[in-house]
Amino acid sequence: MRKNIGFQIGQDAVEALAKAHGTPLLILSSKQIEKNYQCLRKYLPRVRIFYAIKANPHPEILKPMIRMGASFDVASDGEIRLLNEIGVAGERLIYANPVKTGGGLKACRECGVGKMTFDSVTEIYKIKETCPESAILLRLCVDNSSAHVDLNKKFGVSPENALKLMLKAKEEGLDVAGIAFHVGSQTTSADPYLHALDLTRKIFEEAEETGLKLRILDIGGGFPIPEPSMNFNFPEMLRQINARLDEDFAGVEIWAEPGRYICGTSVNLITSVIGVTERGGQPWYFLDEGLYGTFSGVLFDQWDFRLISFKNTKERVSATFCGPSCDSLDIMFRGRITAPLEVNDILLVPACGAYTSASATTFNGFGKAEFVVWEQAKKELLPAWVIDSLTALAVNPTAMILFFGALI
Ligand SMILES: *Cc1c(COP(=O)(O)O)cnc(C)c1O
């Protein structure tokens, strides 16, 4: 059975789109966004989904999410105001940055954002001063050395200190509503979640004993992009998490903050080879997209992107791939096995939607890659294809009969 690896366009479409729009080009499938969101809804039916927009805040990703009724995880004044400007009510946002700026808190006040996380005493005073009506969640530190990117190194209160800090916040008159954790990015097993749920369950009980009844649990993000090289069963992972939620957190409102899972598989990059050279007996391929652009995920997200070429050869070489800028840091992959490439060859990079364009820069004057929406682009491409294939058929009467025979 073919694994569901998400949206990936075929060679014909890649070539037609590159011809029509030039490269580098990002192709976004809003259908795939819908599928990913619906998958989480299906396996975690009780969970309110807050899409962590830092993974990719493109409007064509936000639109279907808004339409489907999702909520959003934001971390700055900019993200709060972006959603506010496109009409998302503050009630649908959680300000999930445990260390908030003055500008961020002001944006909360002005846009009606009343959910936030905290992990220190200083934060309690800041919230009390600017947004005292907020429902606040304690951000708990849950160690997870297996995470792809472990965010627990920077944020979170240790379980031993959790209750004390929650009681302090309560004493200051704040509405301590629950606990949030983030197991770390690209988590491919239920275990870190189950471990975090164990810790949280204990703290819920301890809190209740002191008269603090918690009502919200936020299980964070970290849900993995299902890349084919990774061998795991995502529905099974979600089933295990969901079963534990039912067992240990009945009657508690559950939230989650997926980022990469929602957008990762929904974008393809088309990039071209713009230069070829050889060093130390190995080919070097220069692409028109680099580390300062969509491939910024190599650096910031330690992500290893797949490169698909459409060269019709079995020959393979070990090559270095770099970007177009004049900085020698701008090298994405070394020792990458690939078909030999030439200038103007095209590469397709699937699963390119998370922590890619979001952290791209225009360093050295290279513009950010343009986006097209697949569901619209497809319609524009269709007439050209039909004309092409009919022309091909017209010179071949047998094929013509077969073609129209197939239509009837
Ligand atoms: C980045 C982040 C997320 C999203 O993480 P993913 O690995 O993309 O799912 C969720 N919550 C918080 C608090 C984050 O910082």
The ligand as an SDF file (V2000), in Angstrom:
LIG
                    3D

 15 15  0  0  0  0  0  0  0  0999 V2000
    6.5490   26.0810   17.2520 C   0  0  0  0  0  0  0  0  0  0  0  0
    5.4770   25.7810   18.2200 C   0  0  0  0  0  0  0  0  0  0  0  0
    4.4290   24.9320   17.8500 C   0  0  0  0  0  0  0  0  0  0  0  0
    4.3910   24.1880   16.5440 C   0  0  0  0  0  0  0  0  0  0  0  0
    5.3580   23.1940   16.4990 O   0  0  0  0  0  0  0  0  0  0  0  0
    5.3610   22.1290   15.3070 P   0  0  0  0  0  0  0  0  0  0  0  0
    6.5220   21.2640   15.5420 O   0  0  0  0  0  0  0  0  0  0  0  0
    5.4810   22.8990   14.0390 O   0  0  0  0  0  0  0  0  0  0  0  0
    4.0610   21.4000   15.3740 O   0  0  0  0  0  0  0  0  0  0  0  0
    3.4140   24.7460   18.7650 C   0  0  0  0  0  0  0  0  0  0  0  0
    3.4240   25.3550   19.9690 N   0  0  0  0  0  0  0  0  0  0  0  0
    4.4210   26.1740   20.3460 C   0  0  0  0  0  0  0  0  0  0  0  0
    4.3540   26.8180   21.6810 C   0  0  0  0  0  0  0  0  0  0  0  0
    5.4810   26.4100   19.4940 C   0  0  0  0  0  0  0  0  0  0  0  0
    6.4800   27.1990   19.8810 O   0  0  0  0  0  0  0  0  0  0  0  0
  1  2  1  0
  2  3  1  0
  2 14  2  0
  3  4  1  0
  3 10  2  0
  4  5  1  0
  5  6  1  0
  6  7  2  0
  6  8  1  0
  6  9  1  0
 10 11  1  0
 11 12  2  0
 12 13  1  0
 12 14  1  0
 14 15  1  0
M  END
$$$$
